[in-house]
Amino acid sequence: MDPLSVTASIIAILQLTVKVSEGLKDLTDASTDRIQFETDIRYLSNLLVALLSRIDESSDDPWHVRARELGAKGGLIYQYRVALVLLRDKISAGHGIKKIGKALLWKYIKDDAERILLGMERLKSFVQMALGMDHFELSRAIESRVSSLQEDNNIIGEGVGAIQHDIDRQRHHLIMNWLSSADFPAQQADFLALVQADTGLWFLNSPEFNEWLQGPSKTLFCHGIPGAGKTMIAAIAVDYLHNNMESPDVGVAYLYCSYKRQADQNAPDLLAAILKQLVQDRPSIAQPLSSLYNSHKVRGTRLSLNECTDQDGTRSQLLKFCRDFGEQTDLRLMVTSRDIPDIADEFKRIPQLEVRASNADVRQYVGGKVKQLAKCVQRDGDLQELVQNKIVEAVDGMFLLAYLHLKSLVGKRTKANIISTLDNLSKGPEALNDAYSEAIVRIDSQPEDDRISAKNVLAWILYAQRPLTTTELCHALATRTTDKELDLDNIPDIKDLVSVCAGLVTIDEESQIVRLVHYTTQNYLVSIQEKWIHDIQYHIASTCLTYLCFNTFTTGSCTSDVEFESRLEQHEFLDYCAQYWGQHVAAVQERICGPAMVLLQNTELIASATQAHTIALKKSKWDRYSQDIPKNVTGLHLAVSFGLSYLCEQLLPSDQGEKLTLADARDSDGLTPLMWAARNGHEDAVMLLLRIAEVNPNARDNEGRTPLIWAALNGHENTVKQLLLSTNRVYPNVGDDGGWTPLVWAARNGHKDTVEQLLVDPNAKEKNGWTPLFLAVYQGFEGIVKLLLSTNKANLDEEDNGIPMLLKLAAAEGHEDIAELLKEKCSLRKA
């Protein structure tokens, strides 16, 4: 737009004013200055409308000439327009930051609004002069401004610079969240909040720790019994490193793996979380990530040890990366773990330090918690000493036991009761289970409402598929199966809930996650669940279905990002229900068929649940991200996605014509229910659909992918086998629109067992000419390379300057073992 056109500038300002007003109108903040700001920008807009109606861009009349100077580059109208653009962008960025929220957005932009107000006051006086049609007065006013124009420009420039800095900071924030949604610093803050002052000093002063910091040994393995305090020691060590070692040249990063988040703990995601921490406070070195973000955001994609399992090789991959990286840098790696044989074997030649709760630390911890006990203890120094001595004697190096024993004293109001409890503290190998049993007894002895609340809280935490936030848990417990909307008056207070759980539940304040105090608590509750917690899966499944069927969701999916985010803010439990209702329903399908059908036979409820489920899996946001979801999803699509075979059968009517229409229905991406089932590896659902003769097992979606391709690219080997053996002929060598066959996809994604099922043509090429062997070599999948070479059919003849291309590729990517395999195979063939 031409900056010299005052007419165009005024029109742009009017449009910007509408957008800024819309951005502010939903704020819950009702401060006088915010309201006044909105009034002022509207008043100025009205003045500009009046001015616009009188300006003739083609006139040489002195008044028109002077009025147009207001819109020239550097003029007040131009400056005001620039400031409004930046304010609009900042409001937009603020709406996208979850932590700001509507109530805080005004404070977030207030300083910038005040800078704009200064320019508005000047501009109003000039516009009012212009409306007076007095070109002489207007000329004098403009000329008098020349001497102070530079000063104003400097002020505005500083304001614009500040706004631009904030915009850059928010972009950096978006990139960091795209890189990894994990928030380990929040966990670190929560753990540090639990650390008793002046504990853990024995670890920081130990020769092993200081040798690890300064000596030649780059790895320290810290092992210990369950409940010894390994996590707290790790938090203390991380805090020490942040305060004493971190610098512009030295970064500190850490991971806390959780038994409740094993599905999210894969090697790429954990490494991304480490990278995020290293660049989080160093925007200047994050430029390469900014470029990656730009290339991925359009597609909505991402850059691809106890509780860190090794079922899929995650732990091995992570350790291998750390060791390889450590050979090139001065990487220092500290690992904590229980005494698990296969983990211990990984570190048997590495310096080790056993973590045990020292007597001094336990004494310090108990002394710091005396204020939680009855007044009879707080007033009696000798009794306090007895409490410390008895607990130190009982715990035998287990901090968790000190915590549980201390909780057993809460509620004891007399000295006699305190001493009696101390005399009966459990000790020895069964001490932990005995302490948990005592906690259950305390729960069962409470009034009925408290006892039921405690059981419900523990049951939800125990069976939840991922950790729940405090709000999610409260919404779950507030939901009754007869509810049609969330009853705000039935939402319990989280502190009341925690107080009735006998110390078995805690809240991480930074992340607002509610959890069990230790993974051993989970193990104990699992061991007693059948006799203590009854029919919980049915109860949880009913709650999830009820929540998903609230009347507010009968409007279907949200049509904008703002509307969707507002829905989640008001119904925070929706995210969990949409993701995991099927897992809970799976165990009780027949009993819960009625409530499930309410969801699965309502198109709008399906659309709402599908949107929430799809967005939850994306883990990153971009413009209109909430609309990047499959549409036209049927109840059968939804049921097969969770493998709910019984419910699928109920959705397939006996009439053959209706069955065909439903069974082969396509969503907006062209996927049939069979594709959804194959993509998720639900074998029973696949078999059910394959029995319907009219279902096409070779159907292709909008990208040309078949059910077999979907199963292969996700590594569902048994589903691949089912499809290949089905009575309907499945074509294993048919590729998608990019020429990627099931075998090429399986090799590319590292699914060795699936590759073995599909070994028909190892030289099949996609459009770029890449073969399964090429992709396996490039990705470093040694097992797949061996498998493909064992067929003696893989093409190794392509050379570059006499050197096999695949051998050069393996060497270039640093896959030495694969290079040796290829070298040996090439030599044998030449011989």
Secondary structure, DSSP 4 states (H G I P E B T S, - for coil): --TT-HHHHHHHHHHHHHHHHHHHHT-S---HHHHHHHHHHHHHHHHHHHHHHH--TT---HHHHHHHHTTSTTSHHHHHHHHHHHHHHHHHHHHT-TTTHHHHHHHHHHHHHHHHHHHHHHHHHHHHHHHTT-HHHHHHHHHHHHHHHHHHHHHHHHHHHHHHHHHHHHHHHHHHHHH----HHHHHHHHHHHSPTT-SHHHHTSHHHHHHHHSS--EEEEEE-TTSSHHHHHHHHHHHHHHHT-BTTB--------TT-GGG--HHHHHHHHHHHHHHT-GGG-HHHHHHHHHHHTTT------SS--TTSHHHHHHHHHHHHHHHS---EEEEEES-HHHHHHTTTS-EEE----HHHHHHHHHHTGGGS-HHHHT-HHHHHHHHHHHHHHHTT-HHHHHHHHHHHTT--SHHHHHHHHHT---STTHHHHHHHHHHHHHHTS-HHHHHHHHHHHHHHHH-SSPEEHHHHHHHHH--TT-SS--GGGPPPHHHHHHTTTTSEEEETTTTEEEES-HHHHHHHHHHHHHHS-SHHHHHHHHHHHHHT-GGGGG-S-SSHHHHHHHHHH-TTHHHHHHHHHHHHHTTTTTTHHHHHHHHT-HHHHHHHHHHHHHHHH----TTGGG-S--S--HHHHHHHTT-HHHHHHHS-SSHHHHHHHHT---TT---HHHHHHHHT-HHHHHHHHTSTTS-TT---TT---HHHHHHHTT-HHHHHHHHHSSS---TT---TT---HHHHHHHTT-HHHHHHTTT-TT---TT---HHHHHHHHT-HHHHHHHHHTT-S----EETTEEHHHHHHHHTT-HHHHHHHHHHHHHHH-
